[in-house]
């Protein structure tokens, strides 16, 4: 038994995939992946011990961070540094501890994800 839809292997008889449809499928799959990957990364790097996506725990919700820094062109750089080195004063009295197990690329990935939350 042959598993091909067109066992004759005659490429002239095979329907072709519309390139626009294929591009939409690829873009859709790739755009959904970072949302899950970054939530998983936030969990893996212990961000969720103090933060949640849409409610305050010890630290502000990620959505509150996104709202506060909306339109700030330097937000990714500022917040990436804060993720790694810690900081205080932005959202109250409780300081954010340093998170040295997060490297620069991971910090930027996390911050970009957080800033994209609505």
C-alpha positions, -999 to 999 in steps of 0.1 A, spaced: 0 0 0 13 34 -9 9 63 15 11 91 -10 -21 109 -21 -8 108 -57 10 74 -60 19 80 -96 44 107 -84 34 127 -115 40 162 -102 21 177 -131 -11 161 -117 -6 171 -81 -24 202 -68 0 229 -57 -1 246 -23 -10 283 -26 21 302 -13 -1 328 4 -19 301 23 13 284 33 28 317 45 -3 323 67 0 288 82 37 293 90 32 328 104 3 317 126 23 288 140 53 309 147 35 338 163 17 315 187 49 297 198 66 326 216 36 332 238 38 297 252 76 297 252 78 329 272 52 319 298 72 287 302 104 306 305 89 329 331 78 298 351 113 282 346 131 313 358 109 317 389 93 349 378 59 334 387 69 332 423 63 369 426 43 379 395 12 366 376 0 377 342 -31 396 353 -30 399 391 -7 414 417 11 389 439 43 402 456 52 421 425 30 438 400 11 418 374 28 415 340 -1 434 325 4 463 349 41 464 339 31 464 302 6 492 308 32 513 328 59 510 301 36 513 271 52 537 246 86 538 264 111 531 237 138 522 263 115 498 282 131 466 270 166 477 280 155 492 313 134 462 323 159 436 311 185 452 334 160 452 363 152 415 357 188 405 360 201 430 386 169 437 406 155 471 415 130 490 436 107 520 436 88 514 404 58 496 419 59 502 457 81 493 486 89 457 479 122 455 459 126 431 430 155 408 438 183 402 414 178 371 391 213 363 380 203 329 365 185 348 337 209 358 309 206 389 288 189 372 259 164 355 282 157 388 300 150 405 267 128 377 256 108 378 288 105 416 288 94 416 252 67 390 260 56 410 291 53 443 272 32 426 245 5 415 270 -27 435 269 
